[in-house]
């Protein structure tokens, strides 16, 4: 009974069907008819003009988006627990040719304007110090907590007042929108670019970089090629994204994952280390208690000495979720 990661979830049947339907001769790279639909589809979704590029991984989506905002001599403010800092193997430094990540603090892996200011305001405006050029936040955060539209607006206002771009790592953006029950645009308030995740939510190998300033996409088209992410049969990536967006399948899947997480959270009670607002649950459990859960067949990641992370997915088995909830209650 696996609660390791939503990356391990099945590919949604609609995605497979869309890829089969795309298996016809078409123009290569991003000149096929499906890739050419992405700009209009995302523009309709967000209610404003967008430019959207597909890539194969979330790491590439995050890093390529940031190349449009930060030069090699600059810096990107992010949370100390941000994926780009803790889980991308130095990829930001690689893609941004040496740009520095400027680390900030914040509860539940979320940033605030005050936390960003604490990092950027002491930096002198001279050539001897790395100058900040962008802020990157995660929606939902690395601890499964969601930024409200007003929180995003405050961060965006602060970033703009200091001439900083705003990027959102949206690996679990769908889960955030499902939790908020708002329009997608509200869950990305003030962003210049969004890494819109699909792989964790039923996709196979396609993520979207959505630029709310279409001009920003132009230089990234070249950088995507240079980075080895311009796939020759890009229609298969576009097909996955369009299939997930059709009839709000992306939201349906996210709601299912979130509901499974809530069922486990209700059983966890006082063991919860962070609010459960998306599809991640962080529990206070001893080594012996983790061993007891694993003995019953549950798989999950340890999170330090006395904690565990459990992740639900769009295809979570109701029987497995119920069994885990009962096992946690019985600890």
C-alpha positions as CSV (number, residue, x, y, z in Angstrom):
1,X,0.0,0.0,0.0
2,X,2.0,2.9,-1.4
3,X,2.0,6.4,-0.1
4,X,5.5,7.3,-1.2
5,X,4.8,9.9,-3.9
6,X,2.3,11.0,-6.4
7,X,5.1,10.6,-8.9
8,X,4.5,6.9,-8.6
9,X,0.8,7.1,-9.5
10,X,-0.7,5.6,-12.7
11,X,-1.0,7.5,-15.9
12,X,-4.7,8.5,-16.4
13,X,-6.4,6.5,-19.2
14,X,-7.4,9.8,-21.0
15,X,-3.7,10.7,-21.3
16,X,-2.9,7.3,-22.9
17,X,-5.8,7.7,-25.3
18,X,-4.7,11.2,-26.2
19,X,-1.2,10.0,-27.0
20,X,-2.5,7.2,-29.2
21,X,-4.7,9.7,-31.0
22,X,-1.6,11.9,-31.5
23,X,0.3,9.1,-33.2
24,X,-0.1,10.4,-36.7
25,X,2.3,12.2,-38.9
26,X,2.6,15.9,-38.0
27,X,5.1,18.7,-38.0
28,X,8.1,18.1,-35.7
29,X,9.2,19.9,-32.5
30,X,6.5,22.4,-31.4
31,X,5.1,23.1,-34.8
32,X,2.4,20.4,-34.6
33,X,-1.3,21.3,-34.3
34,X,-1.5,20.2,-30.7
35,X,1.5,22.2,-29.5
36,X,0.1,25.2,-31.3
37,X,-3.1,24.9,-29.3
38,X,-1.4,25.4,-25.9
39,X,-1.2,29.2,-25.9
40,X,-4.9,29.6,-26.6
41,X,-5.9,26.8,-24.2
42,X,-4.0,28.3,-21.3
43,X,-5.1,31.8,-22.2
44,X,-8.7,30.7,-21.9
45,X,-7.9,28.9,-18.6
46,X,-6.4,31.9,-17.0
47,X,-8.5,34.6,-18.6
48,X,-5.6,36.5,-20.1
49,X,-3.0,36.2,-22.8
50,X,-0.4,33.5,-22.1
51,X,2.4,31.7,-23.8
52,X,2.9,28.0,-22.8
53,X,5.9,25.7,-23.5
54,X,6.0,22.0,-22.8
55,X,9.0,20.3,-21.2
56,X,9.4,16.8,-19.9
57,X,10.2,17.4,-16.2
58,X,9.3,19.8,-13.4
59,X,13.0,20.5,-12.8
60,X,13.4,21.8,-16.3
61,X,10.1,23.8,-16.1
62,X,11.3,25.6,-12.9
63,X,14.8,26.3,-14.1
64,X,13.9,27.4,-17.6
65,X,11.2,29.7,-16.3
66,X,13.8,31.3,-14.0
67,X,16.2,31.9,-16.9
68,X,13.8,34.4,-18.2
69,X,14.1,36.4,-15.0
70,X,17.5,36.0,-13.6
71,X,21.0,36.5,-15.2
72,X,24.0,34.3,-14.3
73,X,25.3,36.9,-11.9
74,X,22.0,37.3,-10.1
75,X,20.0,35.6,-7.4
76,X,16.6,34.0,-6.9
77,X,14.9,34.2,-3.5
78,X,13.3,31.0,-2.4
79,X,12.4,29.1,0.8
80,X,15.1,27.1,2.4
81,X,12.9,24.0,1.8
82,X,12.0,24.9,-1.8
83,X,12.3,22.1,-4.3
84,X,14.8,24.2,-6.4
85,X,17.1,24.3,-3.3
86,X,16.6,20.9,-1.7
87,X,15.6,18.5,-4.5
88,X,16.9,19.5,-7.9
89,X,20.5,18.4,-7.6
90,X,22.0,21.9,-8.4
91,X,19.9,22.2,-11.6
92,X,19.1,25.9,-11.0
93,X,22.9,26.7,-10.9
94,X,23.4,24.6,-14.1
95,X,20.5,26.1,-16.1
96,X,21.1,29.7,-14.8
97,X,24.9,29.4,-15.4
98,X,25.8,30.0,-11.8
99,X,23.0,32.2,-10.5
100,X,22.6,31.9,-6.7
101,X,19.6,30.9,-4.6
102,X,19.0,33.3,-1.8
103,X,17.4,31.3,1.0
104,X,14.5,32.6,3.2
105,X,12.6,31.2,6.1
106,X,8.9,30.8,6.7
107,X,6.4,28.5,8.4
108,X,5.1,25.5,6.5
109,X,7.7,26.2,3.7
110,X,5.8,29.4,2.7
111,X,7.3,32.8,2.1
112,X,5.9,36.2,3.2
113,X,6.8,39.7,2.0
114,X,8.6,40.2,5.4
115,X,10.7,37.0,4.9
116,X,11.7,38.1,1.4
117,X,12.5,41.6,2.6
118,X,14.8,40.1,5.3
119,X,16.9,38.5,2.5
120,X,16.9,41.2,-0.1
121,X,17.0,44.4,1.8
122,X,20.4,44.0,3.4
123,X,22.0,43.4,0.0
124,X,24.1,46.4,-1.0
125,X,23.5,47.7,-4.6
126,X,27.1,47.2,-5.8
127,X,29.0,44.7,-7.9
128,X,30.5,42.9,-4.8
129,X,27.2,41.3,-3.9
130,X,24.8,39.0,-5.7
131,X,21.7,41.1,-6.7
132,X,18.3,39.6,-6.4
133,X,16.3,39.3,-9.7
134,X,13.4,37.0,-8.9
135,X,11.4,35.3,-6.2
136,X,10.3,31.6,-6.5
137,X,7.5,30.2,-4.4
138,X,5.8,26.8,-4.4
139,X,2.0,26.4,-4.8
140,X,1.2,24.1,-2.9
141,X,4.3,24.4,-0.7
142,X,6.8,21.6,0.0
143,X,4.8,20.9,3.2
144,X,1.5,20.8,1.4
145,X,0.3,24.2,2.4
146,X,-1.5,26.6,0.0
147,X,-1.0,30.3,-0.6
148,X,-4.3,32.2,-0.6
149,X,-4.8,34.9,-3.3
150,X,-4.3,37.7,-0.9
151,X,-1.0,36.2,0.3
152,X,0.1,35.9,-3.4
153,X,-0.9,39.5,-4.1
154,X,1.1,40.7,-1.1
155,X,4.2,38.8,-2.3
156,X,3.7,40.0,-5.9
157,X,3.4,43.6,-4.8
158,X,6.5,43.4,-2.7
159,X,8.5,41.7,-5.5
160,X,7.4,44.3,-8.1
161,X,8.3,47.1,-5.8
162,X,11.9,45.9,-5.8
163,X,12.0,45.0,-9.5
164,X,11.9,41.2,-8.9
165,X,10.2,38.7,-11.1
166,X,7.8,36.2,-9.5
167,X,7.9,32.5,-10.4
168,X,5.5,29.8,-9.0
169,X,6.6,26.2,-8.9
170,X,3.2,24.6,-9.4
171,X,4.2,20.9,-9.3
172,X,1.0,20.5,-7.2
173,X,-0.8,23.6,-8.6
174,X,-3.9,21.5,-9.3
175,X,-4.1,20.4,-5.7
176,X,-3.9,24.1,-4.6
177,X,-6.6,25.2,-6.9
178,X,-8.8,22.3,-5.8
179,X,-8.3,23.2,-2.1
180,X,-9.0,26.9,-2.7
181,X,-12.0,26.3,-4.9
182,X,-11.1,29.4,-6.8
183,X,-10.3,30.3,-10.5
184,X,-6.8,29.1,-11.6
185,X,-5.8,32.8,-12.1
186,X,-6.4,33.5,-8.4
187,X,-4.1,30.7,-7.3
188,X,-1.4,32.3,-9.5
189,X,-2.1,35.9,-8.6
190,X,0.8,38.2,-9.6
191,X,3.0,35.6,-11.1
192,X,5.1,36.2,-14.2
193,X,5.6,32.5,-14.9
194,X,4.1,29.3,-13.6
195,X,5.5,25.8,-13.8
196,X,2.1,24.0,-14.2
197,X,2.5,20.4,-13.0
198,X,0.9,17.4,-14.7
199,X,3.1,14.4,-14.0
200,X,2.1,14.1,-10.3
201,X,-1.6,14.5,-11.3
202,X,-2.1,11.8,-13.9
203,X,0.4,12.7,-16.7
204,X,3.1,10.6,-18.1
205,X,6.0,13.0,-18.9
206,X,4.9,16.5,-19.7
207,X,4.8,19.8,-17.7
208,X,3.9,23.3,-18.9
209,X,5.8,26.6,-18.4
210,X,3.1,29.2,-18.5
211,X,4.3,32.8,-19.1
212,X,1.8,35.5,-18.3
213,X,4.0,37.9,-20.3
214,X,4.2,36.1,-23.6
215,X,7.3,38.0,-24.6
216,X,9.2,36.1,-21.8
217,X,8.6,32.9,-23.7
218,X,10.6,33.9,-26.7
219,X,14.1,33.6,-25.2
220,X,13.1,30.5,-23.3
221,X,12.3,28.8,-26.6
222,X,15.9,29.0,-27.5
223,X,17.1,28.0,-24.0
224,X,14.7,25.0,-24.1
225,X,16.4,23.8,-27.3
226,X,19.9,24.4,-25.9
227,X,19.0,22.5,-22.7
228,X,17.9,19.4,-24.7
229,X,14.2,19.7,-24.0
230,X,12.9,20.5,-27.4
231,X,11.6,17.1,-28.3
232,X,11.2,16.2,-31.9
233,X,7.8,14.6,-31.4
234,X,6.5,17.3,-29.1
235,X,2.9,16.5,-30.0
236,X,3.0,13.7,-27.5
237,X,3.7,16.1,-24.7
238,X,1.1,18.6,-25.9
239,X,-1.4,15.8,-26.1
240,X,-0.9,14.9,-22.5
241,X,-1.4,18.5,-21.3
242,X,-4.5,19.1,-23.4
243,X,-6.1,15.8,-22.3
244,X,-5.6,16.8,-18.7
245,X,-7.1,20.3,-19.2
246,X,-10.1,19.0,-21.2
247,X,-13.3,19.0,-19.1
248,X,-11.2,19.9,-16.0
249,X,-9.7,16.5,-15.6
250,X,-6.8,18.1,-13.8
251,X,-9.1,19.4,-11.1
252,X,-11.1,16.2,-10.8
253,X,-7.8,14.2,-10.3
254,X,-6.6,16.8,-7.7
255,X,-9.8,16.7,-5.8
256,X,-9.6,12.9,-5.5
257,X,-6.0,13.1,-4.2
258,X,-6.9,15.9,-1.7
259,X,-9.9,14.0,-0.5
260,X,-7.8,10.9,0.3
261,X,-5.3,13.1,2.2
262,X,-8.1,14.6,4.2
263,X,-9.3,11.1,5.2
264,X,-5.9,10.3,6.6
265,X,-5.5,13.7,8.2
266,X,-8.7,13.3,10.1
267,X,-7.4,10.1,11.6
268,X,-4.0,11.6,12.4
269,X,-5.4,14.3,14.8
270,X,-2.6,15.8,16.9
271,X,0.1,14.0,15.0
272,X,-0.1,16.5,12.1
273,X,3.0,18.6,11.7
274,X,1.5,20.9,9.1
275,X,-2.0,21.8,7.9
276,X,-3.2,19.3,5.3
277,X,-4.4,21.5,2.4
278,X,-3.3,19.5,-0.6
279,X,-2.2,15.9,-0.9
280,X,0.7,15.6,1.5
281,X,0.5,14.5,5.1
282,X,3.4,15.0,7.6
283,X,3.1,13.0,10.8
284,X,4.9,12.9,14.1
285,X,5.7,9.2,14.5
286,X,8.5,7.4,16.3
287,X,10.8,4.9,14.7
288,X,8.9,2.1,16.4
289,X,5.5,3.5,15.1
290,X,6.9,3.8,11.6
291,X,8.1,0.2,11.8
292,X,4.6,-0.9,12.9
293,X,3.0,0.9,9.9
294,X,5.5,-0.7,7.5
295,X,4.9,-4.1,9.1
296,X,1.2,-3.7,8.1
297,X,2.3,-3.0,4.5
298,X,2.3,0.8,4.2
299,X,5.1,2.4,2.3
300,X,6.1,6.1,2.9
301,X,9.2,8.2,3.4
302,X,10.8,9.0,6.8
303,X,11.1,12.7,7.3
304,X,13.8,13.2,9.9
305,X,14.1,11.2,13.1
306,X,10.5,11.3,14.3
307,X,8.3,12.1,11.3
308,X,7.0,10.6,8.2
309,X,5.6,12.0,4.9
310,X,2.7,10.4,3.2
311,X,1.4,11.4,-0.2
312,X,-1.9,10.5,-1.8
313,X,-2.5,10.5,-5.6
314,X,-5.4,10.8,-8.0
315,X,-5.7,7.1,-8.2
316,X,-5.6,6.4,-4.4
317,X,-7.2,3.1,-3.5
318,X,-10.1,3.8,-1.1
319,X,-9.5,0.6,0.8
320,X,-5.8,1.4,1.2
321,X,-6.6,4.9,2.5
322,X,-9.1,3.6,5.0
323,X,-6.7,0.9,6.2
324,X,-4.0,3.6,6.7
325,X,-6.4,5.8,8.6
326,X,-7.3,2.9,10.9
327,X,-3.7,2.0,11.4
328,X,-2.7,5.6,12.4
329,X,-5.6,5.8,14.8
330,X,-4.5,2.5,16.4
331,X,-0.9,3.6,17.0
